[in-house]
Amino acid sequence: MNVTTHTIWLSLHIAAIASWLGADVLQHSMRHRWARETAEATKAWARMQFWLHDRYYAVVAVLILASGIALVQDGHWGWSSKFVWVGIATIVAGATLGGIGLKGLAKKRL
């Protein structure tokens, strides 16, 4: 099996995207569970959301962005591709929605 730089970047890119989406699905699926918990448990979950937004999602977003840029620089996709700009817009929207919107909601719960 011939592992190329492109394969490594693409694998990292896909794994980072799956990590982001997996954390989103987990938070969404736990939403109803936390609504039935005690106030202290709800505060603990809100603190975990702060950590997720400040640490986890920040690292994952940087990995997605860096590996995406590397894939474009590798020559398989171009900056003129709409697919590339949809990806960049997704990172910006996710950072804005998560870092400002959802983190703000967690702060209100605390």
N, C-alpha and C positions, 0 to 999 in steps of 0.2 A: 504494500500500500504506500503510495507516494503522498506524504503530507506536505502541503505547500503552505506558504505564509497566508495565502488567501483562505485556505481551509481553516487555519487557526483563528484568523480574524472573524470569519463567518461563524464558527462554532462559539466563540466568545460572545459575539453579537447576539446570536440566538439564545444562548444560555442567560445572558443579562436580560433580554426581553422577557423570557420565560420567568425569571426571578421577579421582575416588576409585576407582571400579570398575576403570578401566583400569590404574591403578597396582597394585591388588590382583591383577588377572589377570596382569600382568607378573611380579610377585613370585612368584606361585604357579607360573607356567609356567617360571620360571628356577630354581626350587628344586632340581630334579634335576640341572640343569647345574652348579650351584655345588657340589653334593655330590661331583662328580668332579674338582673343581679342587684346586689346591695350597692349603696352609694359608694362605699369604699372600693368595691370591685370595679365599679364604673370609672372611678378616678384612676385606679391602677391601669385600666385599659387606655384611658386618655393619655397617661404618662407614656405608655408603650407606643402610642401613636406619635407622640412627640419624638421619641427615639427613632421610629421608623422614618419619619419625614426628615429628621436632621441627619441621620447617619445612613440608614439602609438605602433609602431611595436616592439620596445624594450620590452614594458610591455607585449604585446600579445605573443611574442616569449618566454619570461620567463614563462608565464602561460602555454603555450603549453609544454615546456620542463619540468616544474615542475610537471604538471599533468600527463604527459607521464611517467616520472620516477616513480611517485606514482602508476600508473597503473601496471607498471612492478613489482614494489616492492610488490604490493598487491597480486601478484601471478597468475594473469590471463594470462600474457604473460611473456616470458623469454628473457633475454638479447641475447640469441642465435637466436632469431627470426629475419628473414630478414625484416619482417614488421616493427619491432622496429628500425632497422638500416636505413631503408628507411626514417622513420620519423626523425631520428637524422640528416641524410644527408640533408633532406629538410630544417631543421632549419638552418644548417650551410650554405647551398647554398643560402637560402633566406636572411640571415643576410649579407652574402658576396655580393650578387648581389644588394640588396637594400641599405645596409649601405655604400657600396663603389661605386658600379657602378651607380645606379640611383641617389643617393645623389650627386655624382660628376657631373652628367648631370644637376641637378637642380642648382648646384653651378655655372656652366658655364652660365646658363641662367641669373643668377643674375649679 
